[in-house]
């Protein structure tokens, strides 16, 4: 089955700097890759996603890149703000619904 | 719009007790899921359902049962609680047939002592 790895497990950046979180997956059939943000005491919330026919997608300060050949995808957050502090999860799916999640990255944005 | 609602938010169980975690969604989604989240770990799929009357095992189904009698509700049952089931449980729902987001509930923090 699918296996998703995620690095780093924790990440601290200064406010205004960029943050990058990387994930790898094992199943070449996976074709949908969402990223979720989980704030303390809340459920995960989708922040951006990418499909296998696209190499990059941007939404304001957030971007995701996908390299299908290497089976890895990354989340890029620019101009980080304190409210970006949270746990971020990547996930992979081959059918758009049954997701396998990475172990998460705890991002701390220091003022 | 309530989205996905889970109850209770917190619960402490004694070993061997049973309980049902409730989950309801008002988005008319066909797909529903139960995940558990252990400290420092990602979300592990327990059970999922692709529609009313249909359920299937996920990665970690042992010790749990589910039912899906309606589109809206997807309760998770623990029959004989064990300390290994101490976790945070998340219910989620999603639209079928499309690559779309899963909407998560707020979670239920369960402690088995």
Interface residues (C-beta under 8 A of the other chain):
Chain A: X1 X4 X6 X9 X31 X32 X34 X36 X41 X42 X43 X44 X45 X46 X49 X51 X89 X93 X96 X97 X98 X99 X100 X101 X102 X103 X104
Chain B: X4 X31 X35 X40 X41 X42 X43 X44 X45 X48 X50 X58 X59 X90 X92 X94 X96 X97 X98 X99 X100 X101 X102 X104 X105 X106 X107
